[in-house]
Amino acid sequence: MLKYEIIKVAGKDRPIKFGFWALGQFCKECDIKLSELGLLEKNLDLNQALTLIWVGLKDGARAAGVDFNLTKPEIGDAMDMDQELLPKALDVFTKFQAQPKKEKAAKK
């Protein structure tokens, strides 16, 4: 299981994680259902992108045991400065969604 990954945001390495807590917060903030998460790659609007990064960073900080104090506007500023921030965060999001399931050993 992926604990968290590190991405650079606003010139600083920060943990990012998209566990169930982050996904729940994202669904609550964006008023969407869990079943709609699979559609995000094609239908992600700007507010959802900011919120997705925000909850991922917040969950990453929680998992890493570090303080988190970035606001959504600050994340927007970081996205203005680094055009690769959104693709990097979405790559991490995809990795968390695509974790292979462990297969049980066949009984003999």
N, C-alpha and C positions, 0 to 999 in steps of 0.2 A: 504494500500500500504506500502511496506517496504521502509523505508527511506534509511537506510544503516545498516549493521551489523559491529561488531567489531571482528577482528581476530588479533592474535599476529604475527608480522612480524619483524624479526631482533630484538627480545626481547622487542618490543614496541607494545602496543595496537593501531591498526590502523583501521579507518573506510573503509569499502569496499562496493561497490554498483555496480550493473550491470544494469543501466538504459539505455535508448535509446542512450544517448550520448556515454556511454562506448561501447555499441555494435557497434555503428557507427565507433568509433575510432578503435575498434578491426578489423572490416571488412576492413577498409582502410589500417591499418598496415599490415594485413595478406593477402590482396587482395582476399577476399572472399565475397560472396553475403549473404545478410541477410537470404535467404532461406537455406543456408548451415549451419547455426548455430545449427540446430537440430542434425546434424551429428557429432558434436564435441566430444560428449562423447565417441564415438567409433574410431574417426579418428584424435584426437588431437595430434599434434607433439610437440616437446619440445619448439620450438620457439613460437608456438601458445600458449602453456601453460604459458610461461613467459609473453607474450604480454597480455593474458587474465587477469592474476593477476595484471599486471602493470596498464592496463586501469581501472580495477575494483577498485584498490587502489586510482588511480588518481580521479575517479568519486566519490568515497567515501569521499575523502578529500575535494573535491569541495562541496559536499552536506553537510558536517559537518562544512565547513567554516574554515578548517585548511590548513596549508601549506603542500605541497607535493613535496618532492625532491629526492625520490628514483629513481634510474636508473634501467634499465633491468638487467645489470650485478649485481647490489646490490640485486635485487630480486632473481637472480640465486644463489648468495651466501647464502641468507636466506633459499632457498630451500635445499641447501647442508647441512645446519645446522639443518633444521627441515623437516624431511621426510613427516610430516603430513601437511605441508603448502599447497601443491597442492590439496590433498583431501578436506581440509577445504575450500579452495577457490572455488573448484568445487561444493561443497555442497551449498555454498552461491549462486553461479551462477544458480544452479538447482532450488533453492527456488525462485529466481527472475523470472525464466522462467515459473515456475509452479504456479504462483499466480492464484487462482480461480477467475473466472469472477463473478461479482455481477449479480444476477438474478433480473430482474424487477418484482415488485409485480404484481400479476395477477389482472386484472381489474374485478370489480364486476358488 
